[in-house]
Amino acid sequence: MTETNYSCPLARSRVVDRYFLEHRAKLIDIAAFLDRVDRADPRGESEDFRMTAFREALHILTSSEPARARRVLDLLSDPTTEPIAKAGVKGAAGAHNPKP
């Protein structure tokens, strides 16, 4: 039998004790954001690429697969390697738009 190498020196219960309330608040913020989006008038608009990525990120968060932070970061990051000619007025969008 092999021993698992745990990289966090704290017991899980200590991690939960230390960080639960902070992340509980973040979940409530996310729920409020999603409620606001749901209440907004969608007429004439298609699903925003950022919301598509956001919902995909939520699926990653609820999975039991490891490296969730890396997978969410990869999902939201621009995978292209070629520089663009001009960034535009808005700048960063927070998620990669597959159809600019």
N, C-alpha and C positions, 0 to 999 in steps of 0.2 A: 504494500500500500504506500502511495506517495503522499507526502505532506504538502498541503497547499501553502503557497507563499503569500501571506497577507501583507499588503504594503502600508496599511494604516495601523499604527501602534495601539489605537483605542479599541475597546470592545464595542460591538455594534450598539449596545444599549447606551454607552457613553456618547457615541456619535449622535444617536437619536436625541438624547437628553440635551446635547449642546446645540444642535442645528434645527431641530424640528420646528420650533415656533417661527424662526426666520423663513423657512421654506413653506410653512403653512400660509404665511402672509403672501408669499409670492404666488402660491396656487390660487388664493382668493383674488389677487390682482389679475391673474390670467383669466379666471372665470368671469370677472367683471368686464374685462376687455372683450371676451367672446360674446357676452350678453350685449354690449354696446354695438358690436358689429352686427349681431342678429337683429337688433332693433333699428338699424340704419336702413334707409330706403334703398333697395337694390335695383330699382327700375332702371333699365337701360345699361346696366353694368354686368359684365361677366365676372366670374370668380377671379379675384386679384391673385397674381402669382405668389405674393407674400403670404396670403392666407392659405393657399394651397401648401406651401412649404411649412407654414406654422402647424397646420393640421397633421402633416406627415411627421413633423417633429414630435407632436403629442403621441403619435403611435410609437415612435422610437422610445419615448420616455416610459411608456407603459409596458414595453417588452422586457423580457428577463435576460435578453442578450447582453453581454458585457460591452463596455466602452461606449455607453450611451452619449456621454459628452462629446467624444470624438465624432460619433456618427451624426449627431445633431449639427455640430460645427461643419462637417463635410457637406451635409445637406444644404446648409444656409450659405456656404461659400461658393464663390465663382470658380468653376473648375478650369476655366480657360487659362492658357499660358501666354498667349499673345497680347501685347499691350494694345489698348484701344486708342484711337486717334484723339478723342475728346471725351471727357467724363460727363459733360453736360452741366446744366444748372443745378439740378437736384443733388448730385453726388451719390453717395451710397444709399441703397434701398434696404439693406439688411437681409436680403435674400437674393439668390441668383435668379434672374429672369431668363428662362430658356428661349423666349421669343421677344427680344428687345424691340 
